[in-house]
Amino acid sequence: MAVGLDHRIPVGSRSLAVTYKGRVIDARAVGRELNVRYLLQGEVRRADKRLMVNAYLIYTGNATQLWSDHMEVDKAAG
């Protein structure tokens, strides 16, 4: 099941995320503005023939990073 289809897990749209793109954000303030408990932050970078993805799960109550992961993908394989 897709996360967005589970009504217990509210998911924001890409257009909402663009509002914060390129800005330094305070996770606590964003949590209050959007009425959310967690934020998923990340970045995708290209390096030669590889994509590097970093993802971070942030608890907005105290702006604590709960989880992070890094993945590298060969663009030719996808």
C-alpha positions in Angstrom: 0.0 0.0 0.0 1.3 3.5 -0.8 1.9 5.7 2.2 -0.3 8.5 0.8 -3.3 6.1 0.6 -3.2 5.3 4.3 -5.3 8.0 5.9 -3.5 7.6 9.2 -0.3 8.9 7.6 -0.8 12.4 6.2 1.5 13.2 3.3 2.3 16.6 1.9 2.5 17.4 -1.7 5.6 18.2 -3.7 4.3 21.8 -4.2 4.1 22.2 -0.5 7.7 21.0 -0.2 8.9 23.5 -2.8 7.8 26.2 -0.4 10.8 25.3 1.8 13.3 24.5 -0.9 16.6 26.3 -0.5 15.7 27.7 2.9 17.2 27.0 6.2 14.3 25.6 8.2 13.5 25.1 11.9 11.9 21.7 12.0 9.9 22.7 15.1 8.4 25.7 13.4 7.6 23.7 10.2 6.0 21.0 12.4 3.7 23.5 14.0 2.9 25.2 10.6 2.0 21.9 9.0 0.7 20.2 12.1 3.0 17.2 11.5 5.1 15.2 13.9 7.9 14.1 11.5 9.7 15.6 8.5 11.5 13.7 5.8 14.4 15.7 4.4 16.8 14.6 1.7 18.9 15.4 -1.3 19.8 13.8 -4.6 23.1 14.5 -6.2 24.7 13.4 -9.4 28.3 12.4 -9.6 29.6 11.1 -12.9 27.3 8.1 -13.7 26.0 7.7 -10.1 23.1 9.2 -8.2 23.7 9.7 -4.5 20.6 9.9 -2.2 20.6 11.1 1.4 17.4 10.9 3.5 16.8 12.1 7.1 13.8 11.6 9.3 13.3 14.5 11.8 11.1 14.5 14.9 9.6 18.0 14.9 8.9 18.0 18.6 12.5 18.8 19.4 14.1 18.8 15.9 16.0 15.5 16.6 17.2 13.3 13.7 15.7 9.9 14.3 17.0 8.1 11.2 19.2 8.6 8.1 20.3 6.6 5.2 22.6 7.0 2.2 22.3 5.2 -1.1 24.3 5.3 -4.3 22.8 4.1 -7.6 24.5 3.5 -10.9 22.4 5.5 -13.4 23.2 3.0 -16.1 21.6 0.1 -14.1 18.3 1.9 -13.7 
